Amino acid sequence: MESNQKIHCSVGSCKYNDITVQECKLKAINIMPNTNVNTGNEKETMCVSYKNNK
């Protein structure tokens, strides 16, 4: 990412989230379509870069 771009995150369980400033510390994130099981429609809302901090 460019030095002036930031991704804000409020997912406290993600290893890459700096909870003190709510910013994602990854250099890049991976987004993929999340298929709605009821309609089959895809919505681009799934961040697959999430990693549990436990």
DAPE-V229247 format. One record per residue. N is the residue number from 0. SS is DSSP state (2 for helix, 1 for strand, 0 for the rest). OMEGA is omega in whole degrees, 0 to 359 (NA if undefined). Layout:
BEGIN
n=N ss=SS omega=OMEGA
n=N ss=SS omega=OMEGA
END
This chain:
BEGIN
n=0 ss=0 omega=175
n=1 ss=0 omega=184
n=2 ss=0 omega=180
n=3 ss=0 omega=179
n=4 ss=0 omega=178
n=5 ss=0 omega=174
n=6 ss=0 omega=180
n=7 ss=1 omega=185
n=8 ss=0 omega=176
n=9 ss=0 omega=178
n=10 ss=0 omega=185
n=11 ss=0 omega=183
n=12 ss=0 omega=181
n=13 ss=1 omega=182
n=14 ss=0 omega=185
n=15 ss=0 omega=180
n=16 ss=1 omega=171
n=17 ss=1 omega=189
n=18 ss=0 omega=182
n=19 ss=0 omega=179
n=20 ss=0 omega=180
n=21 ss=0 omega=177
n=22 ss=1 omega=176
n=23 ss=1 omega=183
n=24 ss=0 omega=175
n=25 ss=0 omega=175
n=26 ss=0 omega=177
n=27 ss=0 omega=177
n=28 ss=0 omega=179
n=29 ss=0 omega=178
n=30 ss=1 omega=177
n=31 ss=1 omega=180
n=32 ss=1 omega=176
n=33 ss=1 omega=184
n=34 ss=1 omega=176
n=35 ss=0 omega=185
n=36 ss=0 omega=181
n=37 ss=0 omega=185
n=38 ss=0 omega=184
n=39 ss=0 omega=179
n=40 ss=0 omega=178
n=41 ss=1 omega=175
n=42 ss=1 omega=183
n=43 ss=1 omega=184
n=44 ss=1 omega=186
n=45 ss=1 omega=175
n=46 ss=1 omega=183
n=47 ss=0 omega=178
n=48 ss=0 omega=180
n=49 ss=0 omega=173
n=50 ss=0 omega=181
n=51 ss=1 omega=184
n=52 ss=0 omega=178
n=53 ss=0 omega=NA
END
